[in-house]
Amino acid sequence: MKPIPFRRYVAVLRALGLVLVRTRGGHQVWDFPPGSGRSLVRPIIIRDKDKEIPVAHVQTNLLTLRLSINLTKEEFEALVAAV
């Protein structure tokens, strides 16, 4: 896996159904919309100043989204490429 461009990563989050909840101090907070029936243990936080999202952040966000068990590396890269 390699770093993902910021805009493409935001597109992936939107494709997964997440919405931007707020921006605070250069960090964006993403979560499922209220009333969607879906929730995260903790929201996804990304820095909007980064041009690319580091691999370590992508991996921890996959764990937060509970996708690491069901989504292979190849499937995730295909999702990123499709957006």
C-alpha positions as a Python dict, from the first residue, in 0.01 Angstrom:
ca = {
    (1, 'M'): (0, 0, 0),
    (2, 'K'): (123, 352, -67),
    (3, 'P'): (15, 700, 50),
    (4, 'I'): (-313, 821, -102),
    (5, 'P'): (-363, 1175, -234),
    (6, 'F'): (-579, 1379, 5),
    (7, 'R'): (-861, 1452, -242),
    (8, 'R'): (-884, 1091, -351),
    (9, 'Y'): (-898, 976, 12),
    (10, 'V'): (-1181, 1221, 82),
    (11, 'A'): (-1365, 1079, -220),
    (12, 'V'): (-1318, 727, -76),
    (13, 'L'): (-1460, 838, 261),
    (14, 'R'): (-1763, 987, 85),
    (15, 'A'): (-1806, 671, -123),
    (16, 'L'): (-1813, 471, 201),
    (17, 'G'): (-2098, 692, 326),
    (18, 'L'): (-1908, 920, 563),
    (19, 'V'): (-1968, 1294, 586),
    (20, 'L'): (-1750, 1581, 705),
    (21, 'V'): (-1875, 1661, 1054),
    (22, 'R'): (-1647, 1954, 1132),
    (23, 'T'): (-1307, 2108, 1074),
    (24, 'R'): (-1100, 2218, 1370),
    (25, 'G'): (-746, 2347, 1370),
    (26, 'G'): (-647, 2196, 1036),
    (27, 'H'): (-807, 1857, 1110),
    (28, 'Q'): (-1120, 1723, 947),
    (29, 'V'): (-1353, 1499, 1145),
    (30, 'W'): (-1549, 1240, 944),
    (31, 'D'): (-1831, 1014, 1062),
    (32, 'F'): (-2151, 856, 938),
    (33, 'P'): (-2441, 1102, 920),
    (34, 'P'): (-2676, 1120, 1219),
    (35, 'G'): (-2978, 895, 1177),
    (36, 'S'): (-2802, 667, 927),
    (37, 'G'): (-2810, 374, 1168),
    (38, 'R'): (-2435, 336, 1136),
    (39, 'S'): (-2174, 459, 1378),
    (40, 'L'): (-1802, 444, 1438),
    (41, 'V'): (-1625, 371, 1766),
    (42, 'R'): (-1440, 697, 1707),
    (43, 'P'): (-1453, 942, 1416),
    (44, 'I'): (-1200, 945, 1133),
    (45, 'I'): (-956, 1236, 1170),
    (46, 'I'): (-744, 1359, 880),
    (47, 'R'): (-523, 1665, 844),
    (48, 'D'): (-639, 1885, 559),
    (49, 'K'): (-288, 2030, 522),
    (50, 'D'): (-143, 1695, 408),
    (51, 'K'): (-110, 1643, 34),
    (52, 'E'): (-110, 1267, 90),
    (53, 'I'): (-255, 1049, 363),
    (54, 'P'): (23, 829, 510),
    (55, 'V'): (-14, 451, 496),
    (56, 'A'): (-23, 423, 877),
    (57, 'H'): (-322, 661, 890),
    (58, 'V'): (-502, 467, 618),
    (59, 'Q'): (-447, 143, 807),
    (60, 'T'): (-575, 279, 1140),
    (61, 'N'): (-873, 432, 962),
    (62, 'L'): (-950, 93, 806),
    (63, 'L'): (-953, -56, 1155),
    (64, 'T'): (-1186, 220, 1274),
    (65, 'L'): (-1415, 152, 978),
    (66, 'R'): (-1398, -220, 1058),
    (67, 'L'): (-1293, -287, 699),
    (68, 'S'): (-956, -446, 759),
    (69, 'I'): (-1113, -786, 820),
    (70, 'N'): (-1345, -777, 520),
    (71, 'L'): (-1151, -564, 274),
    (72, 'T'): (-825, -686, 124),
    (73, 'K'): (-544, -456, 20),
    (74, 'E'): (-628, -518, -346),
    (75, 'E'): (-998, -442, -291),
    (76, 'F'): (-913, -118, -111),
    (77, 'E'): (-675, -12, -387),
    (78, 'A'): (-946, -92, -643),
    (79, 'L'): (-1190, 129, -448),
    (80, 'V'): (-937, 413, -441),
    (81, 'A'): (-870, 373, -814),
    (82, 'A'): (-1244, 375, -891),
    (83, 'V'): (-1305, 709, -720),
}
